[in-house]
Amino acid sequence: MSLDYHHIRGGYEMKRRLWACILMMTFAMMFTACQSTSEESVKGTESLQDAGTNAPEGTGKDQEEIVEIIWQYPTSGNLGAGFQDMEDALNEMMERDIGVHVTFEPVGLGEAQQKATLMVSGGEQLDLCMSAFAPIAPLASSNLVLPLTDLIDEYGKDIKDLGADLSMGYYNGELYGIPPVGGSSGSWCYLIKTEYLEKYQIETDPDKFYTFEELEKIFEVIKAGEGDNFYCLPVDQTITPLGVYMEYDAVGGTPAAGVLVLNRNFDDLTLCNLYETDEYRNYAEIMYRWAQNGYISPDAAVSTETTDTLVAKDNYLGTFYFGNPLSEVSYASTVGKELTKLKVMERYYANNGGLSCLWSIPITSAHPEKALEALNYIYANDDANWIIQYGLEGQSYEIVEQTDEGTQIRFLSDNMEELPYFNPYGLWGNQYHYAAVEPTPVNANKLIEDYHRGTPKERYSPAMGYSFVRDSVSTEIASLSTVIEQYDKMINCGALDPKKAVPEFISALKAAGIEEVIAENQRQLDEWAAAQK
């Protein structure tokens, strides 16, 4: 459906004012419908929302033409002294080229969606927000974000032309979220510090796919030699061991709505309760055994330290990680250790209900069109993209090599926390146009692009393109999310005896309505599948 621009703009203005009023009265109900996330702290900065918006002289834009965009900025903690320099440099470009001044609103990555909900429910201006490793459905079904279907062709042309997988951002037939351009196929490995393989004379096979049981034998040898207070696996919300252990597709955006167990069959569209599967029981037993044997820290379930921070320490052996061709080289630059890659899972594509990192435009956006234009600018303009991702050349990094295949850079400190600016998340624009960080080769991103685009079609979920409309079961999903939060991380960390915890977990899920939710998802999935024929 194509709508006239003024009709779109007028509709947005009316909708924004209406929903801001409604949301302030009904916030409590909607908040429980949104996926809850653990609180993360943002250090070293106060909110930048009151920053000035004056355009520098000579930008070519009159002062009244510059519009203010409030943009969530996911961070892992300390922003660094160069954060404002980064923002100023970006604004010099954006004010000149598209008449936009950006004020970043720092937020912990895992709490971005929750904080967006709070801001929008309070009627605060927020023009671009992030849903990280969470489905877009809670924001879309609660009318917290605007549909972009009728805006993307005019204001997001470069996003489409560059090949962003927009299918992940749809809900009930409308586009609500935009992912970065980059690899989204699931492929996993275990990155182990090479020094320990050499110390204990352990030989590995670069072509072999290791099972958890085979990894356990390696853990056993090294743990016995290193003793107490030495751990083999950090556990956080970014990469959970369960997602590495088995292929599955949470097509409703949450296991609460059922999953396709892809490691059994990539053609079967039958949903099941993930936590009732034999695979999950086996997994829970492995995690418990690993914790009992000291491979996982007893504080893992409550620790707030990131995986990067833990693996950089001398008392951690390695971590599960994305299994692209250069993962061991690229992650070595993050943790400062030589790493060896042990393959664990072959690449595959899952729907996951848009369970990705998605940019959206909230209903309290003062300038929806300009917000999408600003997002598109980052995708289309590599210089702007690099400023956000790496900071300023000469301040945080230097260029080592430039060729037709890419650019290689070197950070100006081996300790990322000592840099004036460092962004650990690749959430901005076109990931395939990022620089290669030394010692990764100059053509690293071309290799990674070819790798992801080469995922065999037979390892695509049969539910690609499907979107679960959860409105009729949103209350049950909220209750189920609470139950999952209660048990899931504890089991992932091996903190609960699965013989007792898993049956209790399943009973609590059934009491909260998981069978009804799965049935509704299955009904919609069957109808969708029939329409594809």
C-alpha positions as CSV (number, residue, x, y, z in Angstrom):
1,M,0.0,0.0,0.0
2,S,1.4,3.4,-0.9
3,L,0.4,6.5,1.1
4,D,0.9,10.1,0.3
5,Y,3.8,11.7,2.3
6,H,1.6,14.2,4.1
7,H,-0.9,11.5,5.0
8,I,2.0,9.5,6.6
9,R,3.3,12.5,8.4
10,G,0.0,13.6,9.7
11,G,-0.9,10.0,10.8
12,Y,2.4,9.7,12.7
13,E,1.8,13.0,14.5
14,M,-1.7,12.1,15.6
15,K,-0.6,8.6,16.5
16,R,2.4,9.8,18.5
17,R,0.3,12.2,20.6
18,L,-2.5,9.7,21.2
19,W,-0.2,6.9,22.3
20,A,1.9,9.1,24.5
21,C,-1.2,9.8,26.5
22,I,-2.5,6.3,26.6
23,L,0.9,4.8,27.5
24,M,1.3,7.0,30.5
25,M,-1.9,5.6,31.9
26,T,-1.3,1.9,30.9
27,F,2.5,1.6,31.2
28,A,2.4,-1.0,33.9
29,M,0.4,-3.4,31.8
30,M,2.5,-3.0,28.7
31,F,5.8,-3.2,30.6
32,T,5.0,-6.7,31.7
33,A,4.2,-7.6,28.1
34,C,7.7,-6.6,27.0
35,Q,10.6,-8.9,27.4
36,S,12.4,-8.2,30.7
37,T,16.1,-7.9,30.7
38,S,18.7,-7.8,33.4
39,E,19.9,-4.4,34.4
40,E,23.3,-3.2,33.2
41,S,25.1,-0.2,34.3
42,V,26.4,2.6,32.1
43,K,29.5,4.2,33.6
44,G,31.4,7.3,33.0
45,T,28.6,9.6,31.6
46,E,25.5,11.4,32.4
47,S,22.6,11.4,30.0
48,L,23.5,13.5,26.9
49,Q,19.9,14.4,26.1
50,D,20.4,18.0,27.2
51,A,23.4,18.5,24.9
52,G,23.4,21.6,22.7
53,T,22.1,21.3,19.1
54,N,23.8,24.3,17.5
55,A,25.2,23.5,14.1
56,P,28.8,24.7,13.5
57,E,29.3,27.7,11.3
58,G,29.8,27.0,7.6
59,T,27.9,23.7,7.5
60,G,25.7,24.9,4.5
61,K,22.5,24.4,6.5
62,D,20.6,27.2,8.1
63,Q,20.2,26.8,11.9
64,E,16.4,26.3,11.6
65,E,16.9,23.4,9.1
66,I,18.8,21.2,11.6
67,V,16.6,18.7,13.4
68,E,17.5,17.0,16.6
69,I,17.6,13.2,16.7
70,I,17.8,11.3,20.0
71,W,19.5,7.9,19.2
72,Q,20.1,5.1,21.6
73,Y,23.8,4.2,21.9
74,P,24.4,0.6,23.2
75,T,27.5,0.5,25.3
76,S,29.2,-2.1,27.5
77,G,30.2,0.5,30.1
78,N,32.7,3.3,30.2
79,L,32.2,5.6,27.1
80,G,35.7,7.1,27.3
81,A,37.0,10.7,27.0
82,G,36.7,10.6,23.2
83,F,33.0,9.9,23.1
84,Q,32.0,13.5,22.6
85,D,34.7,13.9,19.9
86,M,33.1,11.0,18.1
87,E,29.6,12.5,18.3
88,D,30.9,16.0,17.2
89,A,32.7,14.6,14.2
90,L,29.6,12.6,13.2
91,N,27.4,15.6,13.6
92,E,29.7,17.8,11.4
93,M,29.0,15.3,8.6
94,M,25.3,14.7,9.2
95,E,24.4,18.4,9.7
96,R,26.1,19.3,6.4
97,D,24.7,16.4,4.4
98,I,21.2,15.7,5.7
99,G,20.4,18.5,8.2
100,V,20.4,16.2,11.2
101,H,22.1,16.6,14.6
102,V,22.4,13.4,16.6
103,T,22.4,13.2,20.4
104,F,23.3,9.7,21.5
105,E,21.5,8.3,24.6
106,P,23.9,5.7,26.2
107,V,22.3,2.5,27.3
108,G,23.4,-1.0,28.2
109,L,23.0,-3.3,25.2
110,G,20.8,-5.9,27.1
111,E,18.6,-3.2,28.6
112,A,18.1,-1.1,25.5
113,Q,14.5,-2.3,24.7
114,Q,13.4,-1.9,28.3
115,K,14.8,1.6,28.5
116,A,13.2,2.5,25.2
117,T,9.8,1.3,26.7
118,L,10.3,3.5,29.7
119,M,11.2,6.6,27.7
120,V,8.3,6.2,25.2
121,S,5.9,5.4,28.0
122,G,6.9,8.7,29.7
123,G,6.4,10.6,26.5
124,E,10.1,11.4,26.0
125,Q,11.5,12.0,22.6
126,L,13.3,9.0,21.3
127,D,13.9,8.8,17.6
128,L,15.9,5.5,17.2
129,C,16.0,2.6,19.6
130,M,17.7,-0.8,19.6
131,S,16.2,-4.3,20.3
132,A,19.2,-6.5,21.0
133,F,18.8,-10.3,21.1
134,A,15.1,-9.7,21.7
135,P,12.1,-10.0,19.3
136,I,10.5,-6.9,17.9
137,A,7.1,-8.2,18.7
138,P,6.7,-6.7,22.2
139,L,7.4,-3.2,20.9
140,A,5.3,-3.7,17.7
141,S,2.3,-5.3,19.3
142,S,2.2,-2.7,22.1
143,N,2.3,0.1,19.4
144,L,5.6,1.5,20.9
145,V,7.3,1.7,17.5
146,L,6.2,3.0,14.1
147,P,5.8,0.8,11.0
148,L,8.4,1.6,8.4
149,T,6.9,-0.2,5.4
150,D,5.8,3.0,3.7
151,L,8.9,4.9,4.5
152,I,11.7,2.5,3.7
153,D,11.7,3.0,-0.1
154,E,12.0,6.8,0.2
155,Y,14.1,7.3,3.3
156,G,15.9,3.9,3.5
157,K,16.8,3.1,-0.1
158,D,20.5,2.4,0.7
159,I,19.6,0.1,3.5
160,K,17.6,-2.0,1.0
161,D,20.1,-1.8,-1.8
162,L,23.0,-3.0,0.5
163,G,21.1,-6.2,1.3
164,A,20.0,-5.8,4.9
165,D,17.9,-8.9,5.9
166,L,14.7,-6.9,6.5
167,S,12.7,-10.2,6.9
168,M,13.9,-10.2,10.5
169,G,12.2,-6.9,11.3
170,Y,8.6,-7.8,10.2
171,Y,5.7,-8.3,12.5
172,N,2.1,-8.9,11.4
173,G,3.0,-7.9,7.8
174,E,4.6,-4.6,8.7
175,L,8.3,-3.7,8.9
176,Y,9.3,-2.4,12.3
177,G,13.0,-3.2,12.7
178,I,16.1,-2.8,10.6
179,P,19.2,-5.0,11.3
180,P,22.8,-4.1,10.3
181,V,24.0,-5.5,7.0
182,G,26.1,-8.5,7.9
183,G,26.3,-12.2,8.6
184,S,23.4,-13.6,10.5
185,S,23.8,-17.3,9.9
186,G,24.4,-19.3,13.1
187,S,27.8,-20.8,13.2
188,W,29.6,-21.6,16.5
189,C,33.0,-22.6,17.8
190,Y,35.0,-22.8,21.0
191,L,38.0,-20.4,21.1
192,I,40.7,-21.8,23.3
193,K,43.9,-20.1,24.4
194,T,46.7,-21.7,22.3
195,E,49.2,-21.6,25.2
196,Y,47.2,-24.2,27.1
197,L,47.0,-26.6,24.1
198,E,50.8,-26.3,23.9
199,K,51.4,-26.6,27.6
200,Y,49.4,-29.8,27.9
201,Q,50.4,-31.1,24.4
202,I,46.8,-31.4,23.2
203,E,46.4,-31.8,19.4
204,T,43.4,-30.4,17.7
205,D,41.9,-30.9,14.2
206,P,40.9,-27.6,12.4
207,D,38.4,-29.5,10.2
208,K,36.6,-31.4,12.9
209,F,33.4,-30.5,14.6
210,Y,33.7,-31.1,18.3
211,T,30.9,-32.3,20.5
212,F,30.4,-31.0,24.1
213,E,31.6,-34.3,25.3
214,E,34.9,-34.0,23.4
215,L,35.4,-30.5,24.7
216,E,34.8,-31.8,28.2
217,K,37.8,-34.2,27.8
218,I,40.0,-31.2,26.9
219,F,38.6,-29.2,29.9
220,E,39.3,-32.1,32.2
221,V,43.0,-32.3,31.3
222,I,43.6,-28.5,31.6
223,K,41.5,-28.0,34.7
224,A,43.4,-30.8,36.5
225,G,46.7,-29.0,35.7
226,E,45.6,-25.5,36.5
227,G,43.7,-26.2,39.7
228,D,41.1,-24.1,41.5
229,N,40.0,-20.6,40.4
230,F,40.6,-21.6,36.8
231,Y,37.6,-21.8,34.5
232,C,36.8,-23.1,31.0
233,L,33.6,-21.2,30.1
234,P,32.1,-17.8,30.9
235,V,28.3,-17.7,30.5
236,D,26.4,-14.5,29.6
237,Q,23.3,-13.6,27.7
238,T,25.0,-12.8,24.4
239,I,26.1,-16.4,23.5
240,T,24.4,-19.0,25.7
241,P,25.8,-22.6,25.6
242,L,22.3,-23.9,24.6
243,G,22.4,-22.1,21.3
244,V,25.8,-23.7,20.6
245,Y,24.7,-27.2,21.7
246,M,21.8,-27.6,19.4
247,E,20.2,-26.1,16.2
248,Y,16.8,-24.8,16.9
249,D,14.5,-22.0,15.6
250,A,12.4,-20.0,18.1
251,V,10.1,-18.8,15.4
252,G,8.0,-16.8,17.8
253,G,10.9,-14.8,19.0
254,T,11.0,-16.7,22.3
255,P,11.1,-20.4,23.3
256,A,7.9,-19.7,25.2
257,A,6.1,-19.9,21.8
258,G,7.8,-23.2,20.8
259,V,10.7,-24.1,18.6
260,L,11.6,-26.1,15.5
261,V,14.3,-28.6,16.5
262,L,16.5,-28.2,13.4
263,N,19.2,-30.6,14.4
264,R,16.6,-33.3,13.9
265,N,15.2,-32.1,10.6
266,F,15.4,-28.8,8.6
267,D,12.1,-29.5,6.8
268,D,9.8,-30.2,9.7
269,L,7.4,-27.4,10.7
270,T,6.2,-29.0,13.9
271,L,6.7,-26.8,17.0
272,C,7.6,-28.3,20.3
273,N,8.4,-27.3,23.9
274,L,12.2,-26.9,23.8
275,Y,12.5,-27.6,27.5
276,E,10.8,-31.0,27.2
277,T,13.2,-32.3,24.5
278,D,15.8,-34.9,25.2
279,E,18.3,-32.5,23.8
280,Y,17.6,-30.0,26.5
281,R,17.7,-32.6,29.3
282,N,21.1,-33.8,28.0
283,Y,22.3,-30.2,27.8
284,A,21.2,-29.3,31.3
285,E,23.0,-32.4,32.6
286,I,26.2,-31.4,30.9
287,M,26.1,-27.8,32.3
288,Y,25.5,-29.1,35.8
289,R,28.4,-31.6,35.4
290,W,30.7,-28.8,34.1
291,A,29.8,-26.6,37.1
292,Q,30.3,-29.4,39.6
293,N,33.8,-30.1,38.0
294,G,34.7,-26.5,38.3
295,Y,34.7,-25.6,34.6
296,I,32.2,-22.9,35.2
297,S,32.6,-20.3,37.9
298,P,30.2,-20.7,40.9
299,D,29.5,-16.9,40.5
300,A,28.6,-17.2,36.8
301,A,24.8,-16.8,37.4
302,V,25.2,-13.5,39.2
303,S,28.4,-12.1,37.6
304,T,28.0,-8.8,35.7
305,E,31.4,-9.1,34.0
306,T,31.3,-9.5,30.2
307,T,32.7,-12.5,28.4
308,D,35.4,-10.3,26.8
309,T,36.6,-9.1,30.2
310,L,36.7,-12.6,31.7
311,V,38.4,-14.3,28.8
312,A,41.1,-11.6,28.8
313,K,42.0,-12.8,32.3
314,D,44.6,-15.5,32.9
315,N,42.3,-17.8,34.8
316,Y,39.9,-18.4,31.8
317,L,40.6,-21.0,29.1
318,G,38.3,-19.7,26.4
319,T,34.7,-19.2,25.3
320,F,32.1,-20.1,22.7
321,Y,32.1,-17.7,19.8
322,F,30.8,-17.0,16.3
323,G,32.4,-19.5,14.0
324,N,33.3,-17.4,11.0
325,P,36.6,-18.1,9.1
326,L,38.6,-15.5,11.1
327,S,37.0,-15.7,14.5
328,E,40.1,-16.8,16.3
329,V,42.2,-14.0,14.8
330,S,39.6,-11.2,15.3
331,Y,38.8,-12.2,18.9
332,A,42.5,-12.5,19.7
333,S,42.7,-8.7,19.3
334,T,39.9,-8.3,21.8
335,V,41.3,-10.4,24.6
336,G,45.0,-10.1,23.8
337,K,45.7,-13.8,23.6
338,E,46.6,-16.2,20.8
339,L,43.5,-18.4,20.2
340,T,42.8,-21.7,18.4
341,K,39.4,-22.4,16.9
342,L,37.6,-25.7,17.7
343,K,34.5,-25.9,15.4
344,V,31.3,-26.9,17.2
345,M,28.4,-26.2,14.9
346,E,28.1,-25.7,11.1
347,R,26.5,-22.5,9.9
348,Y,22.7,-22.3,9.4
349,Y,19.9,-19.7,9.2
350,A,17.0,-19.5,11.6
351,N,14.0,-17.2,11.7
352,N,14.1,-16.7,15.5
353,G,11.1,-14.3,15.3
354,G,13.4,-11.4,14.5
355,L,15.6,-12.3,17.5
356,S,18.4,-10.1,16.4
357,C,19.7,-6.6,16.8
358,L,17.2,-4.3,15.2
359,W,16.9,-0.5,14.9
360,S,13.4,0.9,15.3
361,I,11.7,4.3,15.4
362,P,9.5,4.9,18.5
363,I,6.2,6.6,18.4
364,T,7.6,9.5,20.4
365,S,10.0,10.3,17.6
366,A,9.8,14.0,16.7
367,H,11.1,13.4,13.2
368,P,10.4,9.8,11.9
369,E,11.4,10.5,8.4
370,K,14.6,12.2,9.4
371,A,15.3,9.4,11.9
372,L,15.2,6.8,9.1
373,E,17.2,9.1,6.8
374,A,19.9,9.4,9.5
375,L,19.9,5.6,9.9
376,N,20.2,5.2,6.2
377,Y,23.1,7.6,6.1
378,I,25.1,5.4,8.4
379,Y,24.5,2.4,6.1
380,A,25.4,4.4,3.0
381,N,28.4,6.4,4.3
382,D,31.3,4.3,5.4
383,D,33.1,7.3,6.9
384,A,30.2,8.0,9.2
385,N,29.9,4.3,10.0
386,W,33.6,4.1,10.9
387,I,33.4,7.2,13.2
388,I,30.8,5.4,15.3
389,Q,32.5,2.1,15.2
390,Y,36.2,3.1,15.7
391,G,36.3,6.7,16.7
392,L,38.7,9.2,15.1
393,E,41.8,8.3,13.1
394,G,44.9,9.3,15.0
395,Q,43.0,9.3,18.3
396,S,41.9,5.7,18.7
397,Y,43.4,4.0,15.6
398,E,45.7,4.3,12.7
399,I,45.4,2.9,9.2
400,V,47.9,0.2,8.4
401,E,47.0,-0.8,4.9
402,Q,44.4,0.1,2.3
403,T,43.6,-2.0,-0.9
404,D,40.7,-2.6,-3.2
405,E,39.7,-5.5,-0.9
406,G,39.5,-3.4,2.3
407,T,41.3,-1.5,5.0
408,Q,43.3,-2.7,7.9
409,I,43.6,-0.6,11.0
410,R,45.6,-0.8,14.3
411,F,44.2,0.4,17.6
412,L,46.6,2.8,19.4
413,S,46.6,0.8,22.6
414,D,46.5,-3.0,23.2
415,N,44.2,-2.3,26.1
416,M,40.8,-1.3,24.7
417,E,39.9,0.4,28.0
418,E,42.8,2.8,27.6
419,L,41.6,4.1,24.3
420,P,39.8,7.5,24.3
421,Y,37.0,5.7,22.4
422,F,36.1,2.1,21.8
423,N,32.9,0.5,20.6
424,P,32.7,-3.2,21.2
425,Y,29.5,-3.8,19.2
426,G,29.1,-4.1,15.5
427,L,25.6,-2.7,15.3
428,W,26.1,0.2,12.9
429,G,25.4,0.2,9.2
430,N,27.2,-2.2,6.8
431,Q,29.4,-4.7,8.7
432,Y,30.9,-5.9,5.5
433,H,32.5,-2.5,5.0
434,Y,34.1,-2.4,8.5
435,A,37.9,-2.2,8.7
436,A,39.9,-5.3,9.5
437,V,41.6,-4.8,12.8
438,E,45.2,-6.0,12.9
439,P,46.2,-8.8,12.8
440,T,43.1,-9.9,10.7
441,P,43.9,-9.7,7.0
442,V,42.9,-6.6,5.0
443,N,40.3,-8.7,3.1
444,A,38.7,-10.1,6.3
445,N,35.2,-8.8,5.8
446,K,35.1,-10.0,2.2
447,L,36.0,-13.5,3.4
448,I,33.3,-13.3,6.1
449,E,30.7,-12.0,3.6
450,D,31.4,-14.9,1.3
451,Y,31.2,-17.3,4.2
452,H,27.7,-16.2,5.4
453,R,26.3,-15.8,1.9
454,G,27.5,-19.4,1.1
455,T,25.4,-21.0,3.8
456,P,23.8,-24.1,2.1
457,K,20.1,-23.7,1.4
458,E,19.4,-27.1,3.0
459,R,20.5,-25.5,6.3
460,Y,17.9,-22.8,6.2
461,S,15.0,-23.0,8.6
462,P,11.7,-23.8,6.8
463,A,10.1,-20.9,8.7
464,M,12.2,-18.1,7.1
465,G,9.9,-15.2,6.5
466,Y,7.2,-16.3,9.0
467,S,6.1,-13.8,11.7
468,F,4.1,-14.9,14.8
469,V,1.4,-12.5,15.8
470,R,1.3,-12.8,19.6
471,D,-1.5,-10.4,20.5
472,S,-4.0,-13.1,21.6
473,V,-1.4,-14.8,23.9
474,S,0.6,-11.8,25.0
475,T,-0.4,-12.2,28.7
476,E,0.7,-15.9,28.6
477,I,4.0,-15.0,27.0
478,A,4.7,-12.4,29.6
479,S,4.1,-15.0,32.4
480,L,6.2,-17.5,30.5
481,S,9.1,-15.1,30.1
482,T,9.1,-14.6,33.9
483,V,9.4,-18.4,34.4
484,I,12.1,-18.8,31.8
485,E,14.1,-15.9,33.4
486,Q,13.8,-17.7,36.7
487,Y,15.3,-21.0,35.5
488,D,17.1,-20.5,32.2
489,K,20.2,-18.7,33.2
490,M,20.7,-20.8,36.3
491,I,20.5,-24.0,34.2
492,N,22.9,-22.5,31.6
493,C,25.4,-21.8,34.4
494,G,25.0,-25.3,35.8
495,A,23.7,-23.9,39.1
496,L,20.7,-26.2,39.4
497,D,20.5,-30.0,39.6
498,P,18.6,-30.8,36.4
499,K,17.0,-34.0,37.9
500,K,15.0,-31.7,40.1
501,A,15.1,-28.3,38.3
502,V,14.1,-29.4,34.8
503,P,10.8,-31.1,35.8
504,E,10.0,-28.1,38.0
505,F,10.8,-25.8,35.1
506,I,8.5,-27.7,32.7
507,S,5.6,-27.8,35.3
508,A,5.9,-24.1,35.8
509,L,5.8,-23.5,32.0
510,K,2.7,-25.6,31.6
511,A,1.0,-23.8,34.5
512,A,1.8,-20.5,32.8
513,G,0.2,-21.6,29.5
514,I,3.0,-22.7,27.2
515,E,0.9,-25.4,25.5
516,E,-1.7,-22.8,24.6
517,V,0.9,-20.4,23.2
518,I,2.6,-23.2,21.2
519,A,-0.8,-24.3,19.8
520,E,-1.6,-20.7,18.6
521,N,1.9,-20.3,17.1
522,Q,1.5,-23.7,15.3
523,R,-1.9,-22.7,13.9
524,Q,-0.5,-19.5,12.4
525,L,2.6,-21.3,11.2
526,D,0.5,-23.9,9.4
527,E,-1.6,-21.2,7.7
528,W,1.5,-19.4,6.6
529,A,3.1,-22.5,5.2
530,A,-0.1,-23.4,3.3
531,A,-0.1,-19.9,1.8
532,Q,3.5,-20.4,0.5
533,K,2.5,-23.3,-1.7
